[in-house]
Amino acid sequence: MSYLERLDNTYRNSCSKRESLTILEQYIDELTREEYEVIVDSLNNHALEEIYLNERDIVLGIAQLRGEITVDEIVEIAKTI
């Protein structure tokens, strides 16, 4: 199953950087080291602004890194939420 197909799932929210990292850890075995590091960097950058990535955000990030979705498509999805 592609990460894009996983978007229909119900995901939990995150209200801290620690929770976001815990969510990301669920996917560590499925990610390359580079993919993991990119998501951690994104997570850290967002946390500086007190924005915490939830599981849906992480799945979207992985899908984008793997070429399953474009940034423009992510923006369109965000508009519908």
N, C-alpha and C positions, 0 to 999 in steps of 0.2 A: 504494500500500500504506500503510495506516495505521501509526502507530507501535506501536499495540497489537498488530497482526499481526506486527510485527518481533520480538516477545519470544521467539518460538520459535527465533531464531537463537542461535548460540553466540557469546558475547562475551568479550573479554579483560578481565582484571582490571587494576586500577590500584593502585600502591603509593606514589604520590606525587601531590601537587597538580599538578605539571607534567604528569604522564602523564594525569591527568583532563582538564586543559585541552587537551592534544593530542587526546584522544578527542573532546571537544566540538567542536574545530575541524573535524572531519570533517563535522559537521552544519551548520556556519555558513551555508552557502548555502540551506539549507532552513528556516532560522529567521528570524522577525522580530527586529528589534533588541530589542524588549521580552522576547521569549522567551529570547533569548540572555543578556540581562542577568539575568533571573530564575535561569537555570541557573547562571550564573557566581556569583551571590550565594549560591545553595545550596551550590555546590561550595566556595566560600570559607568559609562557615559550618561545613561538615562538616570541612574541613581544619584548622580551629582545634582540633578534638577528635581530630586525626590519623585521621580517617575519610575515605577517598578514594573518590569516586564512580567506579564502573566503567561500562563502556558500557551495561550493562543498566539501571543506575540513571539514567543520562542519558536513555535512550530512555523509561523510565517517566516521568521528569520532563516530557519533551516531550509524551507522550501525555496526561498529567494537565493540562498547560497548555492543550492543545487540546480538552479535554473528552471525550477518548476513554476515560478511566478516572477513577474517584474515588479519594480518599485511602483510603477503607475497602477498596476493591478492591486497592490497592497493598499494604496491610497484609496482606490475605489471601494475596497472591502471596508476600510476604516470609516468611510462616509456612511455606510449602511448600518453600522453598529450603533 
